[in-house]
């Protein structure tokens, strides 16, 4: 396959750069503890300095997989599918999600919102980043807003972002993992003062699962 053919297949969403895919428990947010099949797509240019999967940034490092085949593999394990990255909305998700829906799946996505929406999505976790703010269309579609807290200014950023999502959107604050001992006491105090927020903890790291 030459590069032109590859690019066409990527644009159509027939092939996707898959960094990894695995069956585990959702570790964060509103669906914490649920069994889910994760499809982690390579590629992200948002560039968070604290990202814990920087190896996902370059899509060329990850094998191209047939979108329908990866959908069938995922659905054979579980009917709750999480699309993550990287930044999954860099890619056309129409074919992948259409096949997943035909197999009876509920589809979640974890996104910075920096790219236009594509695909059929049942649950949208919006995790906005200062380095690449979400598209306006995504704010009102988000089911949960998850803001990563790395420093004190992130609380201001969280409130700015919360003002842009719908009234029904769940609001979560989650410490960047390496700062958890410092930040969770501050997150606790912030939530007690602003009780519409909830704390999200990366439980999968405590459980030592993917």
C-alpha positions, -999 to 999 in steps of 0.1 A, spaced: 0 0 0 15 33 -10 12 65 11 -16 79 -11 -37 48 -8 -31 48 30 -42 84 33 -74 77 14 -83 48 37 -75 69 68 -97 98 55 -125 74 48 -122 58 82 -118 23 67 -84 20 84 -73 35 118 -40 37 136 -46 15 167 -20 19 195 -36 -8 216 -70 -24 224 -79 -43 255 -107 -54 278 -106 -39 313 -126 -18 338 -133 19 332 -112 37 358 -125 72 357 -156 94 357 -192 85 357 -188 50 345 -160 40 369 -159 3 376 -178 -9 345 -163 -35 322 -154 -19 289 -133 -26 258 -109 2 251 -97 11 216 -68 35 219 -61 53 186 -27 68 178 -23 105 170 -26 137 190 -12 172 185 -28 188 216 5 183 234 -2 182 271 32 181 289 18 158 316 2 133 292 7 97 305 5 82 270 29 104 250 38 73 229 3 77 214 11 111 198 27 99 166 2 79 146 29 66 123 42 45 151 11 24 153 -3 -2 129 -32 5 107 -61 -18 114 -93 -24 95 -120 -4 113 -147 -31 110 -124 -59 121 -114 -40 153 -151 -33 159 -158 -71 157 -130 -79 180 -141 -54 206 -178 -64 205 -169 -100 210 -156 -91 245 -180 -65 257 -209 -42 245 -195 -11 262 -167 4 240 -144 33 249 -127 52 222 -96 70 235 -62 81 225 -43 101 216 -71 121 203 -96 98 187 -115 127 169 -85 132 147 -99 103 126 -131 96 108 -150 74 132 -181 68 110 -172 33 98 -159 21 132 -189 33 152 -214 22 126 -201 -14 128 -200 -12 166 -237 -1 167 -247 -29 143 -232 -53 168 -253 -38 197 -226 -17 213 -228 14 234 -200 37 224 -181 61 248 -154 85 237 -127 104 257 -117 135 238 -102 169 242 -128 182 218 -102 199 196 -114 182 164 -149 180 148 -172 153 159 -176 121 138 -193 88 143 -222 76 164 -214 82 201 -235 75 232 -214 90 259 -190 119 254 -163 126 280 -149 160 273 -115 167 288 -105 201 275 -69 212 273 -56 248 273 -33 240 244 -62 231 221 -96 242 233 -127 223 223 -148 230 192 -179 250 201 -202 222 189 -188 197 214 -195 216 246 -233 212 244 -230 175 234 -207 165 263 -222 142 289 -193 147 313 -166 173 317 -134 160 332 -108 187 340 -73 175 349 -58 195 378 -21 200 376 -18 235 393 -39 261 411 -49 279 379 -66 247 366 -94 254 390 -101 287 372 -99 269 339 -123 243 351 -149 269 360 -145 286 327 -151 253 309 -180 243 331 -198 276 320 -198 263 284 -213 229 288 -250 220 292 -268 220 326 -271 182 325 -233 177 320 -216 160 349 -186 179 362 -154 161 374 -120 172 387 -92 147 385 -56 152 397 -28 147 373 -14 114 386 21 126 397 5 155 417 -22 135 434 -9 139 469 -7 176 465 -39 182 445 -65 159 459 -67 178 492 -72 210 472 -98 193 449 -116 182 481 -117 217 494 -128 231 461 -157 206 457 -169 213 493 -171 250 483 -185 242 448 -206 210 453 -218 207 417 -184 192 410 -173 156 418 -139 140 422 -126 115 397 -98 92 407 -78 70 383 -89 38 401 -74 16 374 -39 27 386 -48 17 422 -62 -16 409 -31 -21 387 -51 -28 356 -48 -12 321 
